[in-house]
Amino acid sequence: MPAKKARKRIKKRALTVIAPDSLGSVELLPIVVSNPESAIMRTYECLLYDITEDIQHQTIKLKLRIVRVDDDRAYTIYAGHEYLREYLRSLVIRGTSYVDMIRDVETKDGIRYRVRIGVFTVMRINTSRKKAIRRLAFEYLDSRVPELDNDAFIKEVLFGKTSADILARVKKICPIRHVGVTKVKLLTDPMKVAEMVYGSSSIASG
């Protein structure tokens, strides 16, 4: 019986994941790869809490895109975030209304995102009030986001300013329990964002 050929072991490397500059360039848990180039364009998920260590951020899942590898460090850009499903479910209460809205926006430096806003009311409301809430929220996004560069936009949607500003407008229509940016998705080519953030396209070094 012929002897089995020994499999060649592929040497693997651990890459420390680095959060975007807009989130403090914090070092995150590493990933293990056989080839550093294979990490490029990989989506890395973590909680916002892993960066800020603020207990209020345990309900937000970040999506970072690896766009550059230099030595043993994998650099990322912000590719979006979303509320954890369990948290979003907990906000929906019987006898109240959930106004869900989606808007495509563009920052002043040309980065496009799809933004999802959730407004949770104290009591059930009719269709006309829901329309009024959407109108005010869209007016805010359409006027505010084009004034922001990419870094400022990321900070405002993640750290509560966008939610607070929308709440200040829509609470005039009816009592509001919670307003949140429940999901954001990057629409622009990640490598275009990488060139803007890091000054060059992706790099993989041995």
N, C-alpha and C positions, 0 to 999 in steps of 0.2 A: 504494500500500500504506500503510495507516494507521500512524502512528508508535506504537511501544510506549510505554505509560504508564510513567513512572518510578516505581519502588516507593518508598514513603515509608520512610525509614530510621527505625527505632525506636532511640532512644537507650538504651543499656544502662548499668547501674551495677554496680560491684563492691561486694559486701558482705563485710566482714571477719566471719568466723564466730568467736563467742566460746564457749568451753567453759563448762559449768555451774560455779557457785560451788564445788560439791563437788570439782571437778577443777581448781581454781585460777584459773578465768576466763581461761585462756590464750587468746591470739589464734591462730587457725588459718588455713589457706589460704583465700582469699576465694572466693566464688561470684559469678557474673555473672548478673544478672537484668534484664529489661526493666521490671518493675514490682515494687517491694519487697514488696507484698502477696502476690505469687505465691510468695515464699519461705516464707511461713507454712505450717507443717506438713510442710515438706520434710525428708526424712531425709538427714542428712549423715554420711558414713562416713569414718573415719580410723583409724589405729593408735593404741593407747594410748601407744606410743612417741612419737608426734607431740606429746603433752602432757608426758610425763615425761622424755623423752630417756634412758630406761633401756633398755638393749639387751635386757633380759629381757622387755620388753613389746612386742617386735616381732611376737609371735605372737597378739596379741589385737586383734581388730577392734572398734572402738567404733561404736555407732549413736546419734547425737545427733539430736534433733528440734528444728527451728527453730520457736520459739513466739512470738518477739517481734522486731520490727525497729525500730530507733531510729536515725535518720540513716543512717549507712553501716555499722551494726553489726547483725549477726544473732545474737540470743541463743538459747541452746539449753538443753534438758534432756536428761538421760540416758535413753535409750529402750532400752538393752540393750547386750549385747556378745556376741561368740562367738569361739572359737578359730578361727584360720585352718584351712581344710580340710586343707592339706598338713601342718600341725603335728599336727592330730588324728590323721591317718593314720599319722604317724611314731611315735605312741605305742602303736599296736596292733602287738604283736609275737607271732609264732607261739609257741605253747607257754605263753601267759599268758592271763589273762582280763580282759575289759573289762566293768565293771559300770556300766551306764547307768541314770540315774534322773531323774525329772522331778517337781517339786513346785510347787504354787501357794502363794505366801506373801504376807503382808501386814505392812507396817511399822506401827509404833505410831501414825504420823500418817495411816494409811489408804491408802497407796500399794501397789497389788498388782503382783506380778511372777510370772512363770513361770521357775523356776530349774532348770537342768539340770546335774547333777553327774556327772563321770566318775571312776571309780576303776579304776586300772590295776594289776594284781597282778604279782608276780614269777613266779608259776607258775600253772598252770591250777587252778581251784577248782570245787567242786561247787555244785549249786543251793542247798543249805542255807546254805552260807557266803555266797553272793550275797544271799540273803534277809536274813541277819543284817547284812550291810553296809548294805543299803538301810534296814533298820529303824533302825540307829544314826544313819545320815545324816538320815533323816526326823525322828527324835526331836530331833536337834540343830537343824535348820531350824525346826521347829515351836515350839521353846522360845526360840531365840535371836532370830530375825527380829522377832517382836512387841515385843522390848525396844528395837529400834533405830529411830531416825528415818530418813527417806529418805537424807539425806547420809551417815549412818554406815553404812547398808546398802550404798550404792554403794561406799564405800571398802573395806568388808570383803570384798565379792565380787570387787572388781578387784585389790586389793593383797595378797591371799593369806591373810588371817586366817580366812575361812570354810574354805578348803581345808586350812589347817594344823589347825584345830580338828577337822574331820572326820577327817583323817589320824590325829590322836592317839587317836581313838575306834576306828576300824576296823582299825588296825594290830595290835590285840590278837587279831583273828580270823585274820589271815594276813599274810605279808610283802607290803608295798605298795610299788610303784614310783613312782606318781604319783597325786595327787588334784587335780582342778581343777574350777572352776566353768566348764564348757565353753560354756554359753550362758545368757543372761538376756534375757527379753522383758518390756517394760512392758505391763501389762494395763489399768491405769487410764487414763481419758481424758487425753491429754497436756495439754489446756487446763486441766484441773483441777490438774495438777501445776504448770503455768505460773503459775496464780493463787497457789498456795502458795509458789512459789519467788520470783516477781517482784512479788507483791502486786497484780497486775491481769492481765487477759486480754491477748491479743496486741495489739501496737501497730504500725502501719505509718505511717511519716511520710515525706514527700517530701523 
